[in-house]
Amino acid sequence: MADLHRGDISSHPDASEMRDRYARVLGGRDVALVDGPVFLLGLYCAASPWILHYTASQPALVTHNLIVGTAIGLLALGFTRAPERMYGLSWAMCAMGIWMITAPWIVGSRPDTGVIVNNIVIGALALILGLVCAGTAAKSTPRP
């Protein structure tokens, strides 16, 4: 049976290369802390019409929240898959947050208070997480 190396891998010949690769892929510890909440926000946004039961009263907002939630979720997956390329789109998530705040009055017809509060909370969270992503991108961008 092969002699397995257990414990500290600092003596492994590829340890420094693996460490550099992990640092390059993750871009820092704060990247992983933002992607999960962004994905969960997109998932909730897409499912919120059925969670809050406003499918019958606001059919336009049902479709709207489904599309915007899917877009936020796809941005989160992009942030996870290729952070160095996708964090430039964090400003788009800020714009989607602002749009979610104003959408009940633009897309919906006479929305009730629950729909308005739901979209304002989702929009505010998207705006805050988008700003965090933009800050992460600005911090991780090398300066000449």
C-alpha positions as CSV (number, residue, x, y, z in Angstrom):
1,M,0.0,0.0,0.0
2,A,1.2,3.5,-0.8
3,D,2.6,5.7,1.9
4,L,0.0,8.4,2.3
5,H,1.0,11.9,3.4
6,R,-1.3,13.0,6.1
7,G,-1.5,16.3,7.9
8,D,0.3,19.4,6.7
9,I,0.7,19.6,2.9
10,S,3.3,22.4,2.9
11,S,6.0,20.0,1.9
12,H,4.0,19.0,-1.2
13,P,5.8,20.0,-4.3
14,D,2.8,21.8,-5.8
15,A,1.6,23.5,-2.6
16,S,2.6,27.0,-3.6
17,E,1.0,26.5,-7.1
18,M,-2.2,25.3,-5.6
19,R,-2.3,28.2,-3.1
20,D,-1.8,30.7,-5.9
21,R,-4.5,29.0,-8.0
22,Y,-7.0,29.1,-5.1
23,A,-6.3,32.8,-4.5
24,R,-6.7,33.6,-8.1
25,V,-10.0,31.7,-8.4
26,L,-11.6,33.0,-5.3
27,G,-10.2,36.5,-5.6
28,G,-10.2,36.8,-1.8
29,R,-12.4,35.5,1.0
30,D,-15.1,38.2,0.6
31,V,-16.0,37.1,-2.9
32,A,-17.5,33.8,-1.6
33,L,-19.5,35.7,1.1
34,V,-21.4,37.8,-1.5
35,D,-22.3,35.1,-4.1
36,G,-24.6,33.0,-1.9
37,P,-26.8,35.8,-0.6
38,V,-27.1,37.2,-4.2
39,F,-28.2,33.8,-5.5
40,L,-30.7,33.4,-2.6
41,L,-32.1,36.9,-3.2
42,G,-32.6,36.0,-6.9
43,L,-34.3,32.7,-6.0
44,Y,-36.6,34.5,-3.5
45,C,-37.4,37.2,-6.0
46,A,-38.4,34.7,-8.6
47,A,-40.5,32.7,-6.2
48,S,-42.0,35.6,-4.2
49,P,-45.2,35.9,-6.2
50,W,-46.2,32.4,-5.2
51,I,-44.8,32.7,-1.6
52,L,-46.9,35.9,-1.0
53,H,-49.9,34.8,-3.1
54,Y,-50.2,37.8,-5.4
55,T,-50.5,35.7,-8.5
56,A,-54.1,36.4,-9.2
57,S,-54.1,40.1,-8.3
58,Q,-50.9,41.2,-10.1
59,P,-50.2,38.9,-13.1
60,A,-47.8,41.4,-14.7
61,L,-45.7,41.6,-11.5
62,V,-45.6,37.8,-11.3
63,T,-43.9,37.6,-14.7
64,H,-41.7,40.6,-13.8
65,N,-40.5,39.2,-10.5
66,L,-39.8,35.8,-12.2
67,I,-37.7,37.4,-14.9
68,V,-35.8,39.8,-12.6
69,G,-35.2,37.0,-10.0
70,T,-33.8,34.7,-12.7
71,A,-31.5,37.5,-13.9
72,I,-30.2,38.1,-10.4
73,G,-29.7,34.4,-9.9
74,L,-27.8,34.1,-13.2
75,L,-25.6,37.1,-12.1
76,A,-24.8,35.3,-8.9
77,L,-23.8,32.1,-10.8
78,G,-21.6,34.3,-13.0
79,F,-20.0,35.9,-10.0
80,T,-19.2,32.4,-8.7
81,R,-18.0,31.0,-12.0
82,A,-15.9,33.9,-13.3
83,P,-15.6,36.6,-10.6
84,E,-12.8,38.5,-12.3
85,R,-15.0,39.0,-15.4
86,M,-18.4,39.3,-13.9
87,Y,-17.9,41.7,-11.0
88,G,-18.0,44.5,-13.5
89,L,-21.7,43.7,-13.9
90,S,-22.3,44.4,-10.2
91,W,-23.6,47.9,-11.3
92,A,-26.2,46.1,-13.3
93,M,-27.4,44.5,-10.1
94,C,-27.6,47.9,-8.5
95,A,-29.8,49.1,-11.4
96,M,-32.0,46.0,-11.0
97,G,-32.4,46.9,-7.3
98,I,-33.5,50.4,-8.1
99,W,-35.8,49.0,-10.8
100,M,-37.3,46.5,-8.3
101,I,-38.1,49.4,-5.9
102,T,-40.0,51.4,-8.6
103,A,-41.5,48.4,-10.5
104,P,-44.8,48.0,-8.5
105,W,-46.0,51.4,-9.6
106,I,-44.7,51.1,-13.2
107,V,-45.5,47.4,-14.0
108,G,-48.3,46.7,-11.6
109,S,-51.8,48.2,-11.6
110,R,-52.8,49.4,-8.1
111,P,-50.5,47.1,-6.2
112,D,-51.4,46.3,-2.6
113,T,-49.1,47.1,0.4
114,G,-47.6,43.6,0.6
115,V,-46.5,43.6,-3.0
116,I,-45.0,47.1,-2.6
117,V,-43.1,46.2,0.6
118,N,-41.9,42.9,-0.9
119,N,-40.4,44.6,-3.9
120,I,-38.9,47.4,-1.9
121,V,-37.1,45.0,0.4
122,I,-35.9,42.9,-2.6
123,G,-34.8,46.0,-4.4
124,A,-33.0,47.4,-1.4
125,L,-31.2,44.1,-0.8
126,A,-30.2,43.9,-4.4
127,L,-28.9,47.5,-4.4
128,I,-26.9,46.8,-1.2
129,L,-25.4,43.5,-2.5
130,G,-24.7,45.1,-5.8
131,L,-22.7,47.9,-4.0
132,V,-20.9,45.2,-2.0
133,C,-20.0,43.4,-5.3
134,A,-18.9,46.7,-6.8
135,G,-16.7,47.4,-3.8
136,T,-15.2,43.9,-4.0
137,A,-14.5,44.4,-7.7
138,A,-12.9,47.8,-7.1
139,K,-10.8,46.4,-4.3
140,S,-9.6,43.4,-6.2
141,T,-8.8,45.3,-9.4
142,P,-5.0,45.9,-9.6
143,R,-4.0,49.6,-9.9
144,P,-1.1,50.6,-12.2
